[in-house]
Amino acid sequence: MSLQEKCPIFRFGDLGDERGKLVAIEGERDIPFEIKRIFYIYDSDDTVIRGQHANRESEFVLINVAGQSKVRITDGKEEFVVDLNRPKMGVYIPKMIWKDMYDFSSDSVLLVLASTHYDGTEYIRDYEEYLKEVIKQ
Ligand code: TYD
C-alpha cells in the first residue's frame, strides 16, 4: 500500500443550509477510530514547524476548521504534503507515521482528533530514532 493510501484524505459531508454550514464527524463511522481526545492548535504562523514526531500508539485526523496549514507526511521512504484548507476535509495519520505541520495562516485553527488519551512516552521526536524503529516493522 502506498503512503497516500495509508493516509487517506477524508471529505466530510456538509450539512449546511441557508443558516450556514455544519460538518459532523462520528468516531468509528466517518473516521476509522473511536475519538478519545481532541486538541487544536492556533496562534501559530508561517515561521514555525510543529509536529516533528511520530506516535507508536496514536492515530489522528487533522482538520483545519479555520484558515489553512500544510502537513508533510512521511514513513521514512515516501513523502507527501497535504494542504489543509477546507473545514470539511481531513487527513488520516495512522500509527508510526512522521508528520510536520507548517505554513499556518494567522487565522489557522488546526483541529486534531486522536484515538488515545495523551501519553508523552509514545511519541518519537528524534527522526533518526524513528527511522530505526520504522524499519523494523
Ligand atoms: P506538542 O506535541 O509539542 O505539540 P505539536 O504536536 O503541535 O508540536 O505538544 C505541546 C505541549 O502540549 C507539550 O508540552 C505536550 C502537551 N500536550 C498535552 O498535554 N496533551 C496533548 O494532547 C497534546 C497534543 C500536547
Backbone and ligand atoms as CSV (ligand in chain L), in Angstrom:
chain,resi,resn,atom,element,x,y,z
A,1,MET,N,N,0.849,-1.201,0.000
A,1,MET,CA,C,0.000,0.000,0.000
A,1,MET,C,C,0.886,1.253,0.000
A,2,SER,N,N,0.544,2.217,-0.833
A,2,SER,CA,C,1.356,3.444,-0.864
A,2,SER,C,C,1.075,4.291,0.379
A,3,LEU,N,N,1.977,5.230,0.646
A,3,LEU,CA,C,1.790,6.104,1.812
A,3,LEU,C,C,0.466,6.879,1.701
A,4,GLN,N,N,0.147,7.334,0.506
A,4,GLN,CA,C,-1.107,8.094,0.341
A,4,GLN,C,C,-2.343,7.226,0.564
A,5,GLU,N,N,-2.222,5.944,0.251
A,5,GLU,CA,C,-3.342,5.036,0.550
A,5,GLU,C,C,-3.451,4.789,2.054
A,6,LYS,N,N,-2.293,4.787,2.739
A,6,LYS,CA,C,-2.322,4.593,4.200
A,6,LYS,C,C,-2.847,5.826,4.926
A,7,CYS,N,N,-2.722,6.985,4.280
A,7,CYS,CA,C,-3.100,8.268,4.910
A,7,CYS,C,C,-4.152,8.965,4.043
A,8,PRO,N,N,-5.339,8.406,3.945
A,8,PRO,CA,C,-6.326,8.989,3.027
A,8,PRO,C,C,-6.829,10.356,3.489
A,9,ILE,N,N,-7.270,11.114,2.497
A,9,ILE,CA,C,-7.954,12.385,2.762
A,9,ILE,C,C,-9.438,12.062,2.900
A,10,PHE,N,N,-10.029,12.514,3.966
A,10,PHE,CA,C,-11.477,12.353,4.121
A,10,PHE,C,C,-12.169,13.646,3.713
A,11,ARG,N,N,-13.252,13.493,2.975
A,11,ARG,CA,C,-14.079,14.665,2.636
A,11,ARG,C,C,-15.412,14.468,3.347
A,12,PHE,N,N,-15.616,15.271,4.352
A,12,PHE,CA,C,-16.792,15.095,5.193
A,12,PHE,C,C,-18.001,15.745,4.542
A,13,GLY,N,N,-19.155,15.137,4.784
A,13,GLY,CA,C,-20.387,15.702,4.249
A,13,GLY,C,C,-20.669,17.050,4.890
A,14,ASP,N,N,-21.252,17.930,4.104
A,14,ASP,CA,C,-21.582,19.260,4.610
A,14,ASP,C,C,-23.097,19.334,4.760
A,15,LEU,N,N,-23.539,19.497,6.003
A,15,LEU,CA,C,-24.977,19.515,6.282
A,15,LEU,C,C,-25.504,20.946,6.297
A,16,GLY,N,N,-24.867,21.780,5.497
A,16,GLY,CA,C,-25.240,23.192,5.520
A,16,GLY,C,C,-26.606,23.465,4.910
A,17,ASP,N,N,-27.163,24.570,5.299
A,17,ASP,CA,C,-28.378,25.085,4.675
A,17,ASP,C,C,-28.272,26.601,4.677
A,18,GLU,N,N,-29.373,27.274,4.487
A,18,GLU,CA,C,-29.295,28.739,4.358
A,18,GLU,C,C,-28.804,29.418,5.652
A,19,ARG,N,N,-28.785,28.661,6.758
A,19,ARG,CA,C,-28.316,29.242,8.027
A,19,ARG,C,C,-26.808,29.153,8.194
A,20,GLY,N,N,-26.160,28.357,7.329
A,20,GLY,CA,C,-24.711,28.184,7.456
A,20,GLY,C,C,-24.346,26.731,7.240
A,21,LYS,N,N,-23.098,26.424,7.465
A,21,LYS,CA,C,-22.628,25.061,7.190
A,21,LYS,C,C,-22.408,24.298,8.491
A,22,LEU,N,N,-22.494,22.985,8.380
A,22,LEU,CA,C,-22.310,22.138,9.557
A,22,LEU,C,C,-21.634,20.839,9.111
A,23,VAL,N,N,-20.564,20.489,9.777
A,23,VAL,CA,C,-19.889,19.223,9.500
A,23,VAL,C,C,-19.960,18.383,10.768
A,24,ALA,N,N,-20.404,17.147,10.636
A,24,ALA,CA,C,-20.463,16.230,11.785
A,24,ALA,C,C,-19.521,15.060,11.519
A,25,ILE,N,N,-18.737,14.701,12.513
A,25,ILE,CA,C,-17.786,13.596,12.361
A,25,ILE,C,C,-18.005,12.631,13.513
A,26,GLU,N,N,-18.331,11.395,13.184
A,26,GLU,CA,C,-18.570,10.393,14.222
A,26,GLU,C,C,-17.429,9.384,14.234
A,27,GLY,N,N,-16.921,9.141,15.453
A,27,GLY,CA,C,-15.860,8.152,15.612
A,27,GLY,C,C,-16.332,6.789,15.155
A,28,GLU,N,N,-15.439,6.056,14.539
A,28,GLU,CA,C,-15.669,4.689,14.045
A,28,GLU,C,C,-16.666,4.627,12.885
A,29,ARG,N,N,-17.185,5.777,12.476
A,29,ARG,CA,C,-18.082,5.799,11.311
A,29,ARG,C,C,-17.457,6.628,10.199
A,30,ASP,N,N,-17.222,7.894,10.490
A,30,ASP,CA,C,-16.642,8.768,9.471
A,30,ASP,C,C,-15.128,8.699,9.463
A,31,ILE,N,N,-14.555,8.272,10.592
A,31,ILE,CA,C,-13.104,8.088,10.691
A,31,ILE,C,C,-12.869,6.707,11.314
A,32,PRO,N,N,-11.669,6.132,11.135
A,32,PRO,CA,C,-11.511,4.706,11.480
A,32,PRO,C,C,-11.232,4.407,12.946
A,33,PHE,N,N,-11.431,5.364,13.855
A,33,PHE,CA,C,-11.172,5.063,15.257
A,33,PHE,C,C,-12.174,5.774,16.163
A,34,GLU,N,N,-12.231,5.279,17.394
A,34,GLU,CA,C,-13.020,5.941,18.435
A,34,GLU,C,C,-12.243,7.185,18.875
A,35,ILE,N,N,-12.920,8.308,19.005
A,35,ILE,CA,C,-12.234,9.552,19.380
A,35,ILE,C,C,-12.106,9.611,20.900
A,36,LYS,N,N,-10.859,9.612,21.386
A,36,LYS,CA,C,-10.635,9.691,22.832
A,36,LYS,C,C,-10.208,11.092,23.265
A,37,ARG,N,N,-9.759,11.895,22.289
A,37,ARG,CA,C,-9.182,13.199,22.645
A,37,ARG,C,C,-9.295,14.113,21.453
A,38,ILE,N,N,-9.522,15.378,21.717
A,38,ILE,CA,C,-9.336,16.375,20.653
A,38,ILE,C,C,-8.414,17.451,21.187
A,39,PHE,N,N,-7.639,18.041,20.301
A,39,PHE,CA,C,-6.895,19.243,20.668
A,39,PHE,C,C,-6.838,20.128,19.434
A,40,TYR,N,N,-6.543,21.379,19.633
A,40,TYR,CA,C,-6.444,22.262,18.475
A,40,TYR,C,C,-5.312,23.226,18.672
A,41,ILE,N,N,-4.737,23.595,17.553
A,41,ILE,CA,C,-3.535,24.421,17.505
A,41,ILE,C,C,-3.912,25.720,16.808
A,42,TYR,N,N,-3.682,26.830,17.466
A,42,TYR,CA,C,-3.934,28.125,16.831
A,42,TYR,C,C,-2.888,29.107,17.313
A,43,ASP,N,N,-2.871,30.299,16.694
A,43,ASP,CA,C,-1.837,31.290,17.000
A,43,ASP,C,C,-0.447,30.806,16.616
A,44,SER,N,N,-0.367,29.863,15.700
A,44,SER,CA,C,0.914,29.561,15.065
A,44,SER,C,C,0.997,30.424,13.815
A,45,ASP,N,N,2.139,30.455,13.159
A,45,ASP,CA,C,2.235,31.254,11.929
A,45,ASP,C,C,3.149,30.563,10.929
A,46,ASP,N,N,3.579,31.289,9.907
A,46,ASP,CA,C,4.358,30.634,8.847
A,46,ASP,C,C,5.845,30.542,9.182
A,47,THR,N,N,6.212,30.863,10.412
A,47,THR,CA,C,7.628,30.751,10.793
A,47,THR,C,C,7.906,29.501,11.622
A,48,VAL,N,N,6.873,28.785,12.006
A,48,VAL,CA,C,7.092,27.640,12.908
A,48,VAL,C,C,6.814,26.313,12.198
A,49,ILE,N,N,7.482,25.306,12.684
A,49,ILE,CA,C,7.176,23.933,12.269
A,49,ILE,C,C,6.762,23.188,13.533
A,50,ARG,N,N,5.586,22.625,13.507
A,50,ARG,CA,C,5.088,21.868,14.660
A,50,ARG,C,C,5.112,20.385,14.308
A,51,GLY,N,N,4.589,19.577,15.222
A,51,GLY,CA,C,4.635,18.142,14.978
A,51,GLY,C,C,6.072,17.674,15.140
A,52,GLN,N,N,6.671,17.263,14.038
A,52,GLN,CA,C,8.035,16.728,14.060
A,52,GLN,C,C,8.117,15.536,15.007
A,53,HIS,N,N,7.162,14.655,14.818
A,53,HIS,CA,C,7.153,13.439,15.625
A,53,HIS,C,C,6.312,12.357,14.958
A,54,ALA,N,N,6.501,11.137,15.455
A,54,ALA,CA,C,5.622,10.015,15.100
A,54,ALA,C,C,5.124,9.438,16.419
A,55,ASN,N,N,4.011,8.716,16.336
A,55,ASN,CA,C,3.416,8.150,17.553
A,55,ASN,C,C,3.331,6.639,17.420
A,56,ARG,N,N,3.776,5.965,18.447
A,56,ARG,CA,C,3.740,4.497,18.408
A,56,ARG,C,C,2.316,3.974,18.547
A,57,GLU,N,N,1.438,4.726,19.234
A,57,GLU,CA,C,0.103,4.210,19.552
A,57,GLU,C,C,-1.044,5.012,18.947
A,58,SER,N,N,-0.842,6.304,18.716
A,58,SER,CA,C,-1.985,7.167,18.367
A,58,SER,C,C,-2.228,7.248,16.877
A,59,GLU,N,N,-3.494,7.311,16.540
A,59,GLU,CA,C,-3.938,7.660,15.191
A,59,GLU,C,C,-4.593,9.035,15.287
A,60,PHE,N,N,-4.517,9.786,14.201
A,60,PHE,CA,C,-5.041,11.143,14.205
A,60,PHE,C,C,-5.817,11.438,12.921
A,61,VAL,N,N,-6.732,12.385,13.026
A,61,VAL,CA,C,-7.270,13.058,11.841
A,61,VAL,C,C,-7.064,14.548,12.056
A,62,LEU,N,N,-6.448,15.210,11.075
A,62,LEU,CA,C,-6.143,16.642,11.149
A,62,LEU,C,C,-7.121,17.399,10.245
A,63,ILE,N,N,-7.727,18.435,10.806
A,63,ILE,CA,C,-8.710,19.235,10.056
A,63,ILE,C,C,-8.447,20.710,10.352
A,64,ASN,N,N,-8.236,21.507,9.334
A,64,ASN,CA,C,-8.161,22.953,9.564
A,64,ASN,C,C,-9.589,23.501,9.569
A,65,VAL,N,N,-10.152,23.694,10.747
A,65,VAL,CA,C,-11.539,24.170,10.816
A,65,VAL,C,C,-11.640,25.656,10.495
A,66,ALA,N,N,-10.503,26.358,10.555
A,66,ALA,CA,C,-10.435,27.742,10.076
A,66,ALA,C,C,-9.034,27.962,9.523
A,67,GLY,N,N,-8.915,28.854,8.548
A,67,GLY,CA,C,-7.606,29.159,7.976
A,67,GLY,C,C,-7.012,27.952,7.284
A,68,GLN,N,N,-5.693,27.955,7.189
A,68,GLN,CA,C,-5.045,26.835,6.497
A,68,GLN,C,C,-3.651,26.571,7.015
A,69,SER,N,N,-3.194,25.355,6.773
A,69,SER,CA,C,-1.819,24.966,7.083
A,69,SER,C,C,-1.462,23.825,6.148
A,70,LYS,N,N,-0.226,23.388,6.261
A,70,LYS,CA,C,0.206,22.231,5.472
A,70,LYS,C,C,0.726,21.168,6.425
A,71,VAL,N,N,0.597,19.919,6.008
A,71,VAL,CA,C,1.216,18.841,6.779
A,71,VAL,C,C,2.029,17.974,5.827
A,72,ARG,N,N,3.295,17.801,6.194
A,72,ARG,CA,C,4.186,16.916,5.438
A,72,ARG,C,C,4.191,15.577,6.159
A,73,ILE,N,N,3.929,14.527,5.384
A,73,ILE,CA,C,3.733,13.199,5.961
A,73,ILE,C,C,4.780,12.269,5.366
A,74,THR,N,N,5.458,11.498,6.205
A,74,THR,CA,C,6.417,10.534,5.652
A,74,THR,C,C,6.450,9.272,6.496
A,75,ASP,N,N,6.817,8.182,5.825
A,75,ASP,CA,C,7.051,6.922,6.543
A,75,ASP,C,C,8.537,6.559,6.493
A,76,GLY,N,N,9.366,7.548,6.134
A,76,GLY,CA,C,10.806,7.317,6.031
A,76,GLY,C,C,11.226,6.906,4.627
A,77,LYS,N,N,10.242,6.543,3.799
A,77,LYS,CA,C,10.546,6.154,2.413
A,77,LYS,C,C,9.852,7.092,1.435
A,78,GLU,N,N,8.532,7.184,1.567
A,78,GLU,CA,C,7.759,8.093,0.725
A,78,GLU,C,C,7.407,9.340,1.528
A,79,GLU,N,N,7.013,10.385,0.810
A,79,GLU,CA,C,6.620,11.636,1.483
A,79,GLU,C,C,5.562,12.323,0.640
A,80,PHE,N,N,4.589,12.961,1.276
A,80,PHE,CA,C,3.700,13.844,0.532
A,80,PHE,C,C,3.179,14.942,1.446
A,81,VAL,N,N,2.680,15.988,0.803
A,81,VAL,CA,C,2.223,17.174,1.533
A,81,VAL,C,C,0.732,17.357,1.273
A,82,VAL,N,N,-0.009,17.627,2.335
A,82,VAL,CA,C,-1.436,17.896,2.199
A,82,VAL,C,C,-1.689,19.353,2.571
A,83,ASP,N,N,-2.424,20.058,1.710
A,83,ASP,CA,C,-2.884,21.415,2.023
A,83,ASP,C,C,-4.185,21.274,2.784
A,84,LEU,N,N,-4.145,21.620,4.038
A,84,LEU,CA,C,-5.372,21.579,4.848
A,84,LEU,C,C,-6.009,22.956,4.731
A,85,ASN,N,N,-6.984,23.074,3.858
A,85,ASN,CA,C,-7.501,24.415,3.563
A,85,ASN,C,C,-9.022,24.466,3.454
A,86,ARG,N,N,-9.680,23.424,3.975
A,86,ARG,CA,C,-11.156,23.415,3.952
A,86,ARG,C,C,-11.640,22.777,5.241
A,87,PRO,N,N,-12.635,23.379,5.883
A,87,PRO,CA,C,-13.125,22.786,7.141
A,87,PRO,C,C,-13.745,21.407,6.953
A,88,LYS,N,N,-14.079,21.050,5.720
A,88,LYS,CA,C,-14.718,19.740,5.548
A,88,LYS,C,C,-13.778,18.684,4.989
A,89,MET,N,N,-12.477,18.944,5.069
A,89,MET,CA,C,-11.526,17.888,4.700
A,89,MET,C,C,-10.585,17.588,5.853
A,90,GLY,N,N,-10.169,16.340,5.921
A,90,GLY,CA,C,-9.229,15.945,6.970
A,90,GLY,C,C,-8.298,14.888,6.422
A,91,VAL,N,N,-7.131,14.769,7.027
A,91,VAL,CA,C,-6.213,13.706,6.618
A,91,VAL,C,C,-6.009,12.761,7.802
A,92,TYR,N,N,-6.037,11.486,7.475
A,92,TYR,CA,C,-5.861,10.431,8.479
A,92,TYR,C,C,-4.376,10.091,8.603
A,93,ILE,N,N,-3.895,10.070,9.825
A,93,ILE,CA,C,-2.490,9.719,10.069
A,93,ILE,C,C,-2.447,8.520,11.008
A,94,PRO,N,N,-2.090,7.355,10.473
A,94,PRO,CA,C,-2.035,6.164,11.328
A,94,PRO,C,C,-0.813,6.155,12.244
A,95,LYS,N,N,-0.688,5.115,13.029
A,95,LYS,CA,C,0.469,4.964,13.925
A,95,LYS,C,C,1.774,4.948,13.128
A,96,MET,N,N,2.828,5.413,13.753
A,96,MET,CA,C,4.192,5.295,13.215
A,96,MET,C,C,4.383,5.991,11.866
A,97,ILE,N,N,3.699,7.114,11.702
A,97,ILE,CA,C,3.917,7.969,10.533
A,97,ILE,C,C,4.441,9.315,11.041
A,98,TRP,N,N,5.483,9.809,10.414
A,98,TRP,CA,C,6.096,11.075,10.829
A,98,TRP,C,C,5.355,12.250,10.179
A,99,LYS,N,N,5.113,13.296,10.959
A,99,LYS,CA,C,4.398,14.456,10.409
A,99,LYS,C,C,4.968,15.777,10.899
A,100,ASP,N,N,4.984,16.741,9.993
A,100,ASP,CA,C,5.392,18.119,10.292
A,100,ASP,C,C,4.271,19.036,9.828
A,101,MET,N,N,3.821,19.908,10.701
A,101,MET,CA,C,2.799,20.885,10.308
A,101,MET,C,C,3.460,22.273,10.232
A,102,TYR,N,N,3.132,23.023,9.169
A,102,TYR,CA,C,3.828,24.292,8.957
A,102,TYR,C,C,2.970,25.190,8.059
A,103,ASP,N,N,3.501,26.376,7.760
A,103,ASP,CA,C,2.773,27.343,6.900
A,103,ASP,C,C,1.373,27.640,7.431
A,104,PHE,N,N,1.280,27.883,8.718
A,104,PHE,CA,C,-0.019,28.208,9.318
A,104,PHE,C,C,-0.417,29.625,8.926
A,105,SER,N,N,-1.628,29.806,8.435
A,105,SER,CA,C,-2.131,31.170,8.250
A,105,SER,C,C,-2.423,31.750,9.634
A,106,SER,N,N,-2.476,33.077,9.720
A,106,SER,CA,C,-2.625,33.683,11.050
A,106,SER,C,C,-3.972,33.316,11.680
A,107,ASP,N,N,-4.958,32.977,10.841
A,107,ASP,CA,C,-6.275,32.595,11.372
A,107,ASP,C,C,-6.448,31.074,11.474
A,108,SER,N,N,-5.349,30.320,11.333
A,108,SER,CA,C,-5.459,28.855,11.313
A,108,SER,C,C,-5.879,28.300,12.671
A,109,VAL,N,N,-6.880,27.441,12.629
A,109,VAL,CA,C,-7.240,26.627,13.796
A,109,VAL,C,C,-7.203,25.181,13.313
A,110,LEU,N,N,-6.181,24.476,13.750
A,110,LEU,CA,C,-5.975,23.093,13.294
A,110,LEU,C,C,-6.511,22.154,14.371
A,111,LEU,N,N,-7.628,21.516,14.033
A,111,LEU,CA,C,-8.271,20.589,14.961
A,111,LEU,C,C,-7.700,19.193,14.738
A,112,VAL,N,N,-7.376,18.522,15.834
A,112,VAL,CA,C,-6.835,17.167,15.736
A,112,VAL,C,C,-7.718,16.222,16.550
A,113,LEU,N,N,-8.192,15.186,15.892
A,113,LEU,CA,C,-8.936,14.119,16.566
A,113,LEU,C,C,-7.946,12.997,16.811
A,114,ALA,N,N,-7.943,12.439,18.013
A,114,ALA,CA,C,-6.940,11.435,18.358
A,114,ALA,C,C,-7.610,10.194,18.935
A,115,SER,N,N,-6.959,9.057,18.718
A,115,SER,CA,C,-7.520,7.769,19.150
A,115,SER,C,C,-7.127,7.397,20.572
A,116,THR,N,N,-6.271,8.210,21.194
A,116,THR,CA,C,-5.755,7.874,22.535
A,116,THR,C,C,-5.850,9.069,23.469
A,117,HIS,N,N,-5.786,8.782,24.746
A,117,HIS,CA,C,-5.500,9.840,25.717
A,117,HIS,C,C,-4.022,10.190,25.615
A,118,TYR,N,N,-3.666,11.375,26.041
A,118,TYR,CA,C,-2.285,11.829,25.861
A,118,TYR,C,C,-1.315,11.013,26.695
A,119,ASP,N,N,-0.240,10.589,26.056
A,119,ASP,CA,C,0.852,9.897,26.746
A,119,ASP,C,C,2.147,10.283,26.038
A,120,GLY,N,N,2.882,11.167,26.648
A,120,GLY,CA,C,4.102,11.696,26.024
A,120,GLY,C,C,5.131,10.622,25.707
A,121,THR,N,N,5.061,9.478,26.375
A,121,THR,CA,C,6.092,8.446,26.163
A,121,THR,C,C,5.894,7.680,24.853
A,122,GLU,N,N,4.732,7.838,24.211
A,122,GLU,CA,C,4.527,7.112,22.949
A,122,GLU,C,C,4.973,7.938,21.735
A,123,TYR,N,N,5.507,9.130,22.021
A,123,TYR,CA,C,5.992,9.979,20.934
A,123,TYR,C,C,7.439,9.632,20.585
A,124,ILE,N,N,7.756,9.601,19.317
A,124,ILE,CA,C,9.145,9.537,18.861
A,124,ILE,C,C,9.459,10.909,18.276
A,125,ARG,N,N,10.357,11.630,18.914
A,125,ARG,CA,C,10.636,13.009,18.498
A,125,ARG,C,C,11.988,13.148,17.802
A,126,ASP,N,N,12.696,12.046,17.693
A,126,ASP,CA,C,14.010,12.058,17.053
A,126,ASP,C,C,13.900,11.290,15.725
A,127,TYR,N,N,14.185,11.973,14.617
A,127,TYR,CA,C,13.927,11.354,13.308
A,127,TYR,C,C,14.805,10.128,13.068
A,128,GLU,N,N,16.046,10.171,13.532
A,128,GLU,CA,C,16.933,9.005,13.364
A,128,GLU,C,C,16.378,7.801,14.124
A,129,GLU,N,N,15.894,8.073,15.327
A,129,GLU,CA,C,15.276,7.017,16.147
A,129,GLU,C,C,14.028,6.461,15.435
A,130,TYR,N,N,13.246,7.372,14.858
A,130,TYR,CA,C,12.056,6.953,14.101
A,130,TYR,C,C,12.438,6.015,12.955
A,131,LEU,N,N,13.461,6.403,12.196
A,131,LEU,CA,C,13.870,5.572,11.050
A,131,LEU,C,C,14.288,4.177,11.521
A,132,LYS,N,N,14.975,4.120,12.654
A,132,LYS,CA,C,15.396,2.816,13.188
A,132,LYS,C,C,14.193,1.963,13.561
A,133,GLU,N,N,13.207,2.595,14.204
A,133,GLU,CA,C,12.040,1.818,14.664
A,133,GLU,C,C,11.134,1.411,13.510
A,134,VAL,N,N,10.963,2.304,12.549
A,134,VAL,CA,C,10.004,2.045,11.474
A,134,VAL,C,C,10.525,0.966,10.521
A,135,ILE,N,N,11.822,0.868,10.424
A,135,ILE,CA,C,12.422,-0.109,9.517
A,135,ILE,C,C,12.211,-1.539,10.022
A,136,LYS,N,N,12.012,-1.670,11.339
A,136,LYS,CA,C,11.801,-2.997,11.942
A,136,LYS,C,C,10.397,-3.541,11.679
A,137,GLN,N,N,9.484,-2.646,11.261
A,137,GLN,CA,C,8.081,-3.064,11.132
A,137,GLN,C,C,7.851,-4.011,9.976
L,1,TYD,P1,P,3.485,19.058,21.114
L,1,TYD,O1,O,3.367,17.586,20.975
L,1,TYD,O2,O,4.873,19.643,21.103
L,1,TYD,O3,O,2.616,19.789,20.025
L,1,TYD,P2,P,2.707,19.671,18.419
L,1,TYD,O4,O,2.337,18.285,18.063
L,1,TYD,O5,O,1.719,20.634,17.911
L,1,TYD,O6,O,4.080,20.064,18.006
L,1,TYD,O7,O,2.753,19.482,22.465
L,1,TYD,C1,C,2.950,20.741,23.089
L,1,TYD,C2,C,2.739,20.583,24.592
L,1,TYD,O8,O,1.396,20.210,24.889
L,1,TYD,C3,C,3.640,19.513,25.199
L,1,TYD,O9,O,4.078,20.005,26.471
L,1,TYD,C4,C,2.699,18.336,25.416
L,1,TYD,C5,C,1.352,18.988,25.629
L,1,TYD,N1,N,0.208,18.187,25.148
L,1,TYD,C6,C,-0.685,17.650,26.053
L,1,TYD,O10,O,-0.547,17.797,27.275
L,1,TYD,N2,N,-1.772,16.951,25.591
L,1,TYD,C7,C,-1.963,16.752,24.262
L,1,TYD,O11,O,-2.962,16.106,23.864
L,1,TYD,C8,C,-1.013,17.292,23.323
L,1,TYD,C9,C,-1.172,17.073,21.851
L,1,TYD,C10,C,0.049,18.008,23.810
